[in-house]
Amino acid sequence: MYAIIKTGGKQYQVSTGDRVLVEKLEGNVGDSIELNEVLLVAEGDAVTVGQPVIEGAKVVATITDQGKHKKIKVFKKKRRKGYRLTKGHRQLYTALTIADISK
């Protein structure tokens, strides 16, 4: 059984027991959260597709970590103008462990 969920403007395919890194969600490590934007649920050959979401479907997950990704460097330059700009960015993330999928 798996589901496709939407969170943080992205879509993820998850199954029970999976660990997924998603955009930062509010909560502390160990908290349980419900993700209600379920787009698809598949059990064997039975596939339920939402339009756009499945009413009453939810995915229960546990927050296992809150952190930052590796730093990426952003470099801008305009040739022959003496303009150079270097910036760095570390995106915040939340690690989720999927506990249950229900429809």
N, C-alpha and C positions, 0 to 999 in steps of 0.2 A: 504494500500500500504506500502510495506517495501522494503529495499534494504540491501544487504550485501556489506560492503565496506572494503577496506584494507588500513591501515595506521599504521606506526610504527612497521611493521612486524607482525601485528595481524589483525584479521578479526572481524568485529562488525556487528550485525544486528540492523538496525536503521529504525525508522519511523518518520514521521513529528511530531515535538514537543518533541521528546526524548532528554534527556540530557545524554551525553556519556563522560566518562573520557578516554582520549587517551594519548599516549606518547606525550611528549612536542613538540608543533608546534610553529613556529615563528609567532609573531603577538601580538597585544595589545588587551585588553579587549574591546569588542564592535566591533572589526573588523569582516568582513564577509570573509569567505574563501570557496573555491571550492575544493571538494575532487573528483578527476577524476578516481581513481581506484575503479570502481564499478564492483563487480563480479557477482551480481545477482539482478534483479528487479522483484518483484511480485506484480501484481494488480489483486486481486481476484483469478480467475483460470488461468490467463495469467502469465506465468513465463518465463522470458528471462534470459538465462544463458550465460555468456561471456566465451570466450576461449582465454586467461584467463580473459580479461576485456571486458566490453561492450563499443563499440566505440560510442562516443558522449554522453554517460550517465554521469551525474554528480550529486553530492549531495552538496547543499549549506548549510553552517552552520555558526553560529555566535559564536565567542569566548566569553564565559561568565566568565571564571576564569582561572588564571594561578597559579599553586601552587605546593606543595610537599605532597606526601603521608605520612602516619605515618612511623616512623623509624622502620627498622627491624635490628635485631642484628645478626651479623655473628661471630660465635665463633669457633676457631680451637684449637685443643689440640693433642699433641702426648704423649701417656702414658709413664711414667717412664723417660721422657726426660726433664721435666721442661719447656716445650714449651707450652705457652698459648697465644692466640692472640684474642682480641675482637675488632671488628669493627662495625660501624653502617652505614646504607645507607638510604637515603630518595630519592625516585624516583620522578623526575619532571613530572607533568602532565598538560594537557590542557583540560578544560571542554568545551564541544561543545553543543550547542542547535541546533538541526536539523531544518532548515527552509523550505527546498524544496527538492524534489527528482524528477529528470527528466531523461527521456531516449531518 
